[in-house]
Amino acid sequence: MLFKKEVERIIRRYEELNGHPATYTHDMIRSKGEITTLSELVTSSKHHKGFKVLLDNHQLDNTFEALVVRFESQFKPDIVAAAQFRLAEDFPARKKINLNQNYLYILRYFIWALP
């Protein structure tokens, strides 16, 4: 029960910051449930919009990724690892260098492309 309340709290926080309902996420949860929805979102190749909005507002502790880590016993180990990676990947770079999302991706591309 606490897990579901936390999912709802995170969605509300995203909606407050974004200014509109998280319709896609609500639909996913209704059709797939919380565990499957969060698993799919944290392992997708692209960052979901909620993650980006919360990251830009310095609220990574309110992301689904942070929730997966907090409730790791409810998720498969690879899902928890993906959530941990995403949190570790973005937080230090964004905190130290206050760049918008496009510049951050360009910067990462050039760093990865170095020999």
For each residue, the residues with C-beta under 8 A, 3 or more apart:
1: 4 5
2: 5 6
3: 6 7 34 67 71 74
4: 1 7 8 34
5: 1 2 8 9
6: 2 3 9 10 67 70 71
7: 3 4 10 11 29 34 38 64 67
8: 4 5 11 12
9: 5 6 12 13 62
10: 6 7 13 14 50 62 63 64 67
11: 7 8 14 15 22 25 26 50
12: 8 9 15 16
13: 9 10 16 17 54 59 62
14: 10 11 17 18 22 25 50 53 54 62
15: 11 12 18 19 20 21 22
16: 12 13 19
17: 13 14 53 54 57 59
18: 14 15 22 49 50 53
19: 15 16
20: 15
21: 15 26
22: 11 14 15 18 25 26 50
23: 26 27
24: 27 28
25: 11 14 22 28 29 37 41 50
26: 11 21 22 23 29 30
27: 23 24 30 31
28: 24 25 31 32 37 40 41
29: 7 25 26 32 33 34 37
30: 26 27
31: 27 28
32: 28 29 36 37 40
33: 29 36 37
34: 3 4 7 29 37 38
35: 38 39 74 75
36: 32 33 39 40
37: 25 28 29 32 33 34 40 41
38: 7 34 35 41 42 64 67 68 75 79
39: 35 36 42 43 68 75 76 79
40: 28 32 36 37 43 44
41: 25 28 37 38 44 48 50 51 64
42: 38 39 64 65 68 79 82 83 86
43: 39 40 78 79 82
44: 40 41 47 48
45:
46:
47: 44 51 52 55 86 90
48: 41 44 51 52 64
49: 18 52 53
50: 10 11 14 18 22 25 41 53 54 63 64
51: 41 47 48 54 55 63 64 65 86
52: 47 48 49 55 56 101
53: 14 17 18 49 50 56 57
54: 13 14 17 50 51 57 59 60 62 63
55: 47 51 52 58 59 60 63 90 91 94
56: 52 53 101
57: 17 53 54
58: 55 94 95
59: 13 17 54 55 62 63
60: 54 55 63 65 66 87 90 91
61: 66
62: 9 10 13 14 54 59 66
63: 10 50 51 54 55 59 60 66 67 87
64: 7 10 38 41 42 48 50 51 67 68 83
65: 42 51 60 68 69 83 84 86 87
66: 60 61 62 63 69 70 83 87
67: 3 6 7 10 38 63 64 70 71
68: 38 39 42 64 65 71 72 75 79 80 83
69: 65 66 72 80 83 84 87
70: 6 66 67
71: 3 6 67 68 74 75
72: 68 69 75 80
73:
74: 3 35 71
75: 35 38 39 68 71 72 79 80 83
76: 39 79 80
77: 80 81
78: 43 81 82
79: 38 39 42 43 68 75 76 82 83
80: 68 69 72 75 76 77 83 84
81: 77 78 84 85
82: 42 43 78 79 85 86
83: 42 64 65 66 68 69 75 79 80 86 87
84: 65 69 80 81 87 88
85: 81 82 88 89
86: 42 47 51 65 82 83 89 90
87: 60 63 65 66 69 83 84 90 91
88: 84 85 91 92
89: 85 86 93
90: 47 55 60 86 87 93 94
91: 55 60 87 88 94 95
92: 88 95 96
93: 89 90 96 97 104 107 108
94: 55 58 90 91 97 98 99 104
95: 58 91 92
96: 92 93
97: 93 94 104 107
98: 94
99: 94 103 104 107
100: 103 104
101: 52 56 104 105
102: 105 106
103: 99 100 106 107
104: 93 94 97 99 100 101 107 108
105: 101 102 108 109
106: 102 103 109 110
107: 93 97 99 103 104 110 111
108: 93 104 105 111 112
109: 105 106 112 113
110: 106 107 113 114
111: 107 108 114
112: 108 109
113: 109 110
114: 110 111
115:
